[in-house]
Amino acid sequence: MEKPVYEALPLPDRRELTEAQMADAAGAFLALMRQRHSVRDYSDRPVPRGVIETCIAAAGTAPSGANQQPWHFVAIADPAMKAEIRAAAEEEERAFYDGGGGDEWLAALEPIGTDASKPHLTVAPWLIVIFAQRWGMRDGQRIKHYYVPESVGIATGMLITALHHAGLSCLTHTPNPMKFLNSLCGRPENEKPVMILVVGHPAPSATVPAVAKKKKPLTGILTVREGETE
């Protein structure tokens, strides 16, 4: 494979919005994202594979360190594979909730209402396992990847946003340890599983914990430094 070289291209897809259009677009996006919720109760209503593929393609446009795109997504609809993941995850979750997580962590989770039972892993039509590529390969040589956690985190955020934009709900799930996902998904040793996204439509009886609606105000998450104005 030929080594990539720098080549400058004119900026494609340039967007030009007025200040009013920018404000409208930002406000509309905020309103959309305020409707996003982490859902644990799913319907078994099918979701077309093409929708999942398009959302993952959107995630693949994310920026990454040195443009190495150190991620891989495994989309799973196979009931048998989902059952294997649930069995392995619940085994770890039982150990966690039986005290392995520690009193402080378990107390923090109490308002969320979670426990070791994870039926969403088999009920939801899709699971997307996200892998981080710790290093790459070119011509049989190992290539160092840079800013892997940051890059994969950005891509994951874009995937969650794309799924929500497509009218779907999802849940981030991080069983620990997750090494079993490599063999189950047929992924190589240079990839580390970092998350499972449960994806589908909410069940008619779906609920969310009240505490999840309590978001920090803008003043609690933003500091602005504009400098002196004349």
C-alpha positions in Angstrom: 0.0 0.0 0.0 1.4 3.4 -1.0 2.2 5.7 1.9 -0.2 8.7 2.0 1.3 12.1 1.1 0.1 15.6 1.8 -2.0 17.2 -0.9 -4.1 20.4 -0.5 -7.6 20.5 -1.9 -9.9 23.5 -2.1 -12.5 23.3 0.8 -15.4 21.2 -0.5 -19.0 21.5 0.6 -18.6 25.0 2.0 -21.7 26.2 3.9 -22.5 29.9 4.1 -25.3 30.8 6.6 -26.3 34.2 7.8 -26.2 34.9 11.5 -30.0 34.4 11.7 -29.8 31.1 9.9 -27.0 30.0 12.2 -29.0 30.8 15.2 -32.1 29.0 13.8 -30.1 25.9 12.9 -28.4 25.8 16.3 -31.7 26.2 18.1 -33.4 23.6 16.1 -30.6 21.1 16.7 -30.7 21.8 20.5 -34.4 21.2 20.5 -33.9 17.9 18.7 -31.1 16.7 21.0 -33.2 17.6 24.1 -35.5 14.8 22.9 -32.8 12.2 23.1 -33.1 9.8 26.0 -31.2 6.7 27.1 -33.8 3.9 26.8 -33.7 0.5 28.5 -37.2 -0.8 27.5 -37.3 -1.7 23.8 -39.8 -2.9 21.3 -38.9 -5.8 19.0 -40.0 -3.7 16.0 -37.5 -4.2 13.2 -35.1 -1.5 12.0 -33.9 -1.7 8.4 -30.2 -2.6 8.0 -29.8 0.3 5.6 -30.7 2.8 8.3 -28.0 1.3 10.7 -25.5 1.3 7.9 -26.2 5.0 7.0 -25.8 6.0 10.7 -22.5 4.2 11.0 -21.4 5.8 7.7 -22.1 9.2 9.3 -20.1 8.2 12.4 -17.2 7.3 10.0 -17.0 11.0 8.9 -15.8 12.0 12.4 -12.4 13.7 12.8 -9.6 11.6 14.1 -5.9 11.8 15.1 -3.8 12.0 11.9 -7.0 10.9 10.0 -6.3 7.3 11.0 -10.0 6.6 11.8 -9.1 4.1 14.5 -12.6 2.5 14.9 -14.6 -0.5 13.7 -18.3 -1.1 14.2 -20.0 -4.5 14.3 -23.7 -4.3 13.9 -25.5 -7.4 15.2 -29.1 -8.5 14.5 -28.4 -12.3 14.9 -30.6 -13.5 17.8 -28.0 -16.1 18.8 -25.2 -13.6 19.0 -27.3 -11.2 21.0 -28.2 -14.0 23.4 -24.5 -14.8 23.9 -23.7 -11.2 24.6 -26.5 -10.9 27.1 -25.4 -14.1 28.9 -21.8 -12.9 29.2 -22.8 -9.3 30.1 -25.3 -10.4 32.8 -22.7 -12.7 34.4 -20.4 -9.7 34.8 -23.2 -7.5 35.9 -24.3 -9.9 38.7 -20.8 -9.8 40.1 -20.8 -6.0 39.9 -24.2 -5.5 41.6 -23.3 -8.2 44.2 -20.7 -5.8 45.5 -17.9 -5.9 43.0 -18.7 -2.3 41.9 -18.1 -0.9 45.3 -20.6 1.0 47.6 -19.9 4.4 46.1 -20.5 3.4 42.5 -23.6 1.4 43.4 -25.0 4.3 45.3 -24.4 6.6 42.3 -26.4 4.2 40.1 -29.3 3.8 42.5 -31.3 6.8 41.1 -30.9 5.3 37.6 -32.7 2.2 38.7 -30.5 -0.3 36.9 -29.7 -3.9 38.0 -28.0 -7.0 36.6 -30.9 -7.9 34.3 -30.3 -6.7 30.7 -33.3 -7.9 28.6 -32.7 -5.0 26.2 -29.7 -6.8 24.8 -31.9 -9.5 23.2 -35.1 -7.5 22.7 -33.7 -4.6 20.8 -33.3 -5.4 17.1 -29.7 -4.2 16.8 -26.6 -4.2 18.9 -23.6 -2.1 17.7 -20.3 -3.1 19.2 -17.7 -0.3 18.9 -14.1 -1.3 18.7 -11.0 1.0 19.1 -8.1 0.1 16.9 -5.1 0.5 19.2 -2.7 0.2 16.3 -3.0 -0.3 12.5 -1.2 -2.4 9.9 0.4 -1.4 6.6 2.3 -3.8 4.4 2.7 -6.1 7.3 4.1 -3.4 9.5 2.5 -2.2 12.8 1.5 1.5 12.6 1.0 3.6 15.7 -2.4 5.3 16.1 -2.8 8.6 17.8 -5.5 10.0 20.1 -7.5 6.7 19.8 -9.8 7.2 22.8 -10.6 10.8 21.8 -11.2 9.8 18.1 -13.4 6.9 19.0 -15.3 8.9 21.5 -16.1 11.6 18.9 -17.2 9.0 16.4 -19.4 7.3 19.0 -21.1 10.6 19.8 -21.8 11.2 16.2 -23.3 7.7 15.9 -25.6 8.3 18.8 -26.6 11.6 17.3 -27.2 10.1 13.9 -29.4 7.3 15.4 -31.5 9.8 17.3 -31.8 12.0 14.1 -33.1 8.8 12.4 -35.9 8.4 15.0 -34.2 5.6 16.9 -33.3 5.3 20.6 -30.1 3.8 21.9 -28.4 2.9 25.2 -24.7 2.8 25.9 -23.7 -0.4 27.6 -20.2 -1.2 28.9 -19.9 -4.7 30.4 -16.6 -5.2 32.1 -14.5 -7.0 31.0 -15.5 -7.0 27.3 -12.7 -9.1 25.8 -15.2 -11.8 24.9 -16.5 -9.5 22.2 -13.4 -9.9 20.2 -13.8 -13.6 19.7 -17.6 -13.4 19.3 -17.4 -10.7 16.7 -14.3 -12.1 14.9 -12.2 -8.9 15.5 -8.3 -8.9 15.7 -6.2 -8.4 18.8 -5.3 -4.8 17.9 -8.9 -3.8 18.5 -10.4 -3.1 21.9 -14.1 -3.3 22.5 -15.2 -0.1 24.2 -19.0 0.0 24.1 -22.2 -1.7 23.0 -24.9 0.5 21.7 -28.4 -1.0 22.1 -30.5 0.3 19.2 -34.2 0.2 18.4 -37.6 1.7 19.1 -38.8 2.3 22.6 -41.4 -0.1 24.0 -44.9 1.4 24.5 -44.3 1.1 28.3 -40.7 2.6 28.2 -39.7 4.9 31.0 -36.7 7.0 31.9 -35.4 7.8 35.4 -36.5 11.2 36.6 -33.0 12.1 37.5 -31.9 11.6 33.8 -34.0 14.7 32.9 -31.9 16.9 35.3 -29.2 18.4 33.1 -26.6 20.9 34.2 -27.5 24.5 33.1 -25.5 26.2 30.5 -23.8 28.3 33.2 -22.6 25.0 34.8 -20.9 23.7 31.7 -19.7 26.8 29.8 -17.1 29.5 30.4 -16.6 32.2 27.8 -13.5 34.3 27.3 -14.0 36.8 24.5 -11.4 39.3 25.5 -11.7 43.1 25.7 -14.2 44.8 23.3 -13.8 48.4 22.1 
